Amino acid sequence: MVAALPVAVCADTDLARRAADELLARYAGLEVYHRQLEREGVSSPGGVAITGTEAGVENRLRQLSDLGVTEFWPIVFPVGDDPASSRLRTRTVLASLATAL
């Protein structure tokens, strides 16, 4: 099973969800994605984004693995005033889990 979701390691999850909404706004307007968001019970891409601390993101990804996700395609996105740093933090967590999950 494949899952493709927006991911950002950050301290401010509300800011991250807003950033995901801005980045992926065009998808929310497409019917196929709109139906997927409805099925998940959210109104925007930020509602399905995996955000939070390193430990929080790792925990959520492990939950997806436990549910049967065998391939994860992260959509890494920047958050806050230092976009390069937020992307690096996210990629570091993802790399550490690449062989563990």
N, C-alpha and C positions, 0 to 999 in steps of 0.2 A: 504494500500500500504506500502510495506517495502522498506527501503533504508539502505544499508550498505556502509558506506564511511569512509575513513581514516580521523581522526580528531586530531588536535593538537592546543592547545592554546600556542601562542608564540609571540615574538616581530618581528621575522624575517620570513616573509612568504616564501621568496625564499629559505632560509635554510630548512624550513619545507617541502616544495615541493620536494627538493632534498632528504631529509630524507625519505619521503614517497616513492619516486622512488626507493631508495636503499632497503628499507624494503619489498616492494611489487614487485620487479623487476621480479620475477619468474612468477607472474600472467600476466604481460604484454605480455609475450611470448605465453600464451595459447590462442588458437583461439577464444574461447568464450569471454574471457576478452578483447582480442584485438578488437573484433567487438563492444563490449560495449564502449570501449574508443573511437573508431572511431565515433560511434553514438553521443557521447558527444563532439566531435570535439577536442579531446586532444590526445596527443601521449603517455602519460604515467600516472601512478596512481597519481602522484603529481598534475596532471592537474585537477583531480576531488576532491582532498583533501580539507577539510574544515579547514582552518588555519587562524590564526590572533589573535587579542586581545580577551579577554573575551567577550566584547561587539560585536565584529565582528563575532565571532563564534555563539554567541546567535542569532544574527540577521539572519545569514544564516540558522540556524536550524529552526527558526520561518518561514522563507520563504519556506522551505521544507514542514513544517506543513501546511502552507497556500495553497500549491500546492496539498495537499491531502495525504501526507505521514502520516500514522497512527502509524507506528513502525519504530524506528530508531535504527540501530545496529551499533554503532560506533566502529571503529577500532582505538583505542587510540595508538598513537605511540610517542616515545620520540624525542625531538629536542634539539640540542645544547649540551653544556658541562655538563649540570646538568639534565640528563634524568629523574631522579626521580621527580624533581621539575616540569618539563614540563608535565609529566603524571599526577601529583597531581593537577596542575592547570586545566588541561583538565577534569579530573574526577570531580572536584569541580563544574565546569560549567555544565557538563552533569547532575550531581546530582541535581543541583538547578533547572534544566529544566524538570526533570523526571515527575513531576506531573503537570507542567504548560502547556505542549504542548499536 
